[in-house]
Amino acid sequence: MASVRPLERLLELGGGSGANLDRVYDRLWLSSESGANCPVQLGRIFKKRRCPDVKQLHNGPTATDYPPLMVQRLSKQYKGGVWANREITLTGNTGEILGILGPNGAGKTTLVRQITTELLPTSGCVKVMGLDVVHNPNGVKFHLGVVPQEASLFDYLSVYQHLRIFAKLRGVKPRDAGAIAERIIKELDLTDYRDVAVRKLSGGLKRRVLFGIASAGNPSVMVLDEPTTGLDPQSRRNLWSLLLKSKDEGAFVLLTTHSMEEAEALCDRVAIIQGGRVLALDTVANLRASQGFQFKVTYCANGAKTGTETLYGADDQELVAKMQEKGIRQFSVGETSLEDVYLSMTGGLEGFDGNDY
């Protein structure tokens, strides 16, 4: 069985809270013979150690003094000379969902890992609630709730145990952690699974648990890296509801996705990223308007059964008239979409999953 001292060292590696806790949790699990003793071992040190930055941050700048997120001219170059991010600049606002939309390999996860202090930038600056991610990573983690693209949970710990333990790791007083865990369980509609080991949960339910862990302590900034990848449509929409609830409660939510539908449904603003660069950043409506056409008509040319053509225009009735002039009877008219904007800016959808939910 692992001693208390190594466990304290593992917590220090995770900064006591935030982005690296899933990594710390994995190592805590491996540090005991079966993992069953982890809650007991953690309990021994919670009295001695909670998030060390709590008092300092409460005495520092208030949440209204700075925007939740500021990224200025951020660049990241990996060994071998590959640039994953180039000169990225964006700002997040309180009570907003900002989507980072791009294909696989566009640089979304690298951007997220720099914001959550897991990677050091090559150049540029990232600040969370006014705190620099390089010079004050522990302070940044106190304000963050993170749902990474991949995260490990303890197979043999229940939903309630996960939420209670992580609430303590986020600096919640031990006497309050149980009540907070119960509240999160109720809000996430996990009551029927409160005492169920997470290894028995579906992928969608595990995502809810991860979201609950990230939301423990009501973080000012939520960062989610493709959180709905692999989820069925119902689980995806359940998670959407939770994100909108966090936004309504005043949190800033940064969401990376390669789902056009998800970006349009959730995001107040969308940043389109390709090749590590931000090509555009605005509301969906403004991005559509920037292309000069509000409507589109799609039809099969020359009566062909395969292959379609698309015309764009500012007036839907004019587009219908053009179809009638061409003698085309079967066609569809609608507003332009985010996909149309993306195609216009990048010339293709390589890297997007057409079956993505």
N, C-alpha and C positions, 0 to 999 in steps of 0.2 A: 504494500500500500504506500502511496506517495505521502511524504511528510508535508507539514504546513509550509515550510520554507520554500520548496520548489513550486507550490501552488501560488504563493505570493509573487514569485518571480514570473510565473505565467501571466498573472493579472497585470503586472507591470508591462509585459510585452504588449498587452492589449490596451494599455492606457487607462484601465479601469472602466471603460465604457466605449460604446461606439463601434466603429467600422471593423475592427479586427477581432471582435469577441467570438465570432464563429470559429476563427482559427484557434483562439485560446481554448474554447470549449472542446474542440477536437483533441487538443493536447491534454487537457484535464481528463478527458475520457480515457485516453490511452495510459495516463499516469496511474490509474488504479487497476486492480486485477480484473474487475468486470464492469466497472463504471458505476456500480450500485452505491458505492460509498461517496461519490462526488458531492451530493447535497450536504452530507455530514461534514466533509472536509471543508467545503466552501463556507459552511456556517461558522466554523472556527475562526475564520479570518474576516468575516463581514463586520464583526464588532470592532476590529482594528482598522479596517480599510474600507472606505467608500470612495466614490469619485473625488479625488483630491481638489478638484477645481470648483466644487459647488459653491463654497463660501466666497471664494475669490471672484467668481463670475457674478454672483448676486450683488457684490459690492462694486462691480465694474459697470460698463456701459449698459444701458437698458436695451431691450429688443427694438425699440423704436428709433435708436440712434443711428443704426446702420441698416442697409438692405440685407435680407437674409443671405444672399449670395452675390458676390462680385468676382467675375473672372476677367482678367485683363491680359490680353496678348499672350495667352498661354500656349506654350509649345512643348512637345515631348518627343525626344529622339531616342530610340532604342539602340542598343549595341548593334553594329553592322550598318548604321547610317539610316535606318528606316524612320521616317517621321510619321508618328501616329496622330499627332495634333500639331496644327500650324496656326499661330496667331489667333487663337479663339478668344473672343470678347463677348460677354453676356452678363446680364444682371437679373436676379430673381426678385420678385416682389412678394410681400406678405399676402396670404390668401390667394395664391396663384398656383396653377399647374403649368409648368413649362416643359414641353416635350422636346426631346432630342431625337430627331427622325433621320434614319439613314440605314443603308444596307449593312449586312455583315462585313466587318473589316473596315468600317468607315471611321473608327476611332471613338465610338461612343463609350465603351467600357474603359478605355484609357483615360478619357475625360473624367468619368465617374471616380476612378481609383485615385486620381490626383485630388479631386474635391474631398474625398473621404480619408485623405492622408496616407493612403497605401503606396502611392508612388510619388517620388519627388519630381517636380517639373524641371525641364531643361532650362526654360526661361519663362518669364511672365509671373503673374501673381494670382492667387486665389484667396479670398477672404470669406469666411462664414460668420455672420453676425459681427463683422468687423474684426475678426481674429484671423491672423495669417496661418494658413495650413502648414507652412514650413516651420515657422518660429513658435507657434503655440498649438501643436497638434492635439494635446490633451484637452485644451479649452475648446477646440473645434469639435471634438468628438462628443463633448457634453451636450452640444446643441443638435447633433445629428441623430437621425433614425435611418438606418440603412437596410435595404433588402437587396443583397447582392444577387448576381445572376445565378450563382451556385452557392449553397450554404448547407452545412451539416447540422443536424439536430441529434440529441441523444435518443437512440432508439428505445431505451427502456425507461425513460423519464416521461411522466404524463404531461399533458398540456398545461395543467395548473403549475406543476413543478418548474417547467421551462419559464413561464411568465413570472413566477414569483422570484426565481433565482436571478433572471435577467433584470428585473426591476431593482433588485439590490445592487447588481453590478452597475446599474445606471445612477446609483447614488441615492435611491429611495431608502428611507429609514426602514430597518427590518420590521418594525411594528406596523408599518403602512403597506409593505410589499404585498401581503396576502390580500388585502382589500383591493389594491390596484389590479392584481391578477384576476380577481373575481369580476371586477368591472370590465376588464378587457374581454374576458371570456363571454360575458353577457353581450357586449357590444358587437363582438365578432360572430355571435350566434354559434358558440362552441360549447354551450351548456351540456349537451348530450355527450360531449367528448372530454369533459373536464378531467376525468381520471383515467383516460385511455392513453396507453403508451403511444408515442408518436409513430412508432414503426407500423402501427396498425391503421394509420390514417391514409386517406387518399392524397394524391398530389395537391389537389385544390385545398384540402384542409390544412396540409402542411404549410402551404403558402399563407393561409390565414394566420397560422401560428407565427410564422416569420414576420408578418406584418404587425402582429400584436407585440412581438419582441421589439421591433423597431419603434413602435409608438409608445412603449413604456416610458413614462416620464414626460410625455407630451413635448417631444422635441420641436424646435422652431423650424427645422429644415428636415424634410424627408427626401431621401435619395433612393430611387428604385431603378435597378438595371434590368430591363426587359422582364418585369415581374410576372407577366401573363404567358410567357412562352411555354408551350406544352400543356396549357390548361384547356379544359373543355369549355364550350361557350358559356354555360351557366356559371361555372367557377370564375371565369373571366369577368363576367358582369357583376358578380358579387364583389370581386376585388375592386372593380371600378367604383362601386358604391362607397366602399371604404375610403378610397382616395378622395372622392368628392366630399365626404364627411370631414376628412382632415383639412381639406382646403377651406371648407365653410367655417371651421373652428379657428382659422387664422394661420395655419401652417403654410409654408412654401414647399411645394412638391416638385422635385426634378425627376422626370420620367424619361428613360430611354426606351425606344421601341423601334421595331421595323414593321409595325402594323399601321397602315394608313387609317384604317377605321378607328383604331384606338386613339391615335393622335387627334383626329377630328372630333371624336366623342368626348374626350376628356380635357384637352389642353386649351388654356386661354391664349397661349402663344406657342409657336412651333419654330424650332431652329432646324433647318435642313442642313445636314452635314454629309460631306462626301470627301474622301481622300484626306480626312483629318482637318478640313476647313469648313467653316460655317458659310454656306452659300447665301442664306437668307434667314432672317429672324423677325417674325411678326405674327399677328393674329391670322387665323386661317382665312378669314374674310379678306383681309388686306393682301395676303399672299395671292389669293385668287384674283383680286382686282388688279394686282400688279402686272398680271399677264395680259390685261387689256380685254379679256373676254369673260363674260359672266355665264354664258350658256354654251352647250354643245349639242350636236345631233350626231348620232351614230347610226350607220346604215351599211348594208351590203352593196358594194358596187357591182353594177351590171347583173344584178340578180344572183350573184355568186353565193353559194351556201357556206363557203368558208372565207374568212378574212373580212374585216370591216374597215370602213373609213370614217373619219371624224371631222366635222366642220365646227368651227367656233364662231361665236358672234355675241354682240351686246344685247340682242333682242331675240327672244325665243320664237316669236311669231314670224320674224324674218327668216329664221332657219327653217320653220315649217313650210313657208312659201317657197323656199329654194328646193325643198324636197318635192313639192308638188310640181314645180317647173320641170324637174328632172324626171317626173313620172314615177318616182319611187313611193311605193305604198307602205312598205314596212320599214320603220325607223323608230328611234327613241330619242326624246329630247329631255334634257336635264341640266342642272347647274354643274359647272365645272367642279372638280374635286381636288383634294390635296394631291392625289396621284397625278392629275393633269399638270399641276404646278411642278411636281417633282420631275415628271417627264420632260417638261419644257426646260427646266434648269439643268438637267443632267443627261438627257437623251436616252435614258434606259432605266430598267428596273433590276439590273443584275444585282444579285445578292439578297433580293427580297424573296420571302417564302410565300408563294401564292396561296398556300393552305393555312397561313398563320391565323390563329385565333387570338 
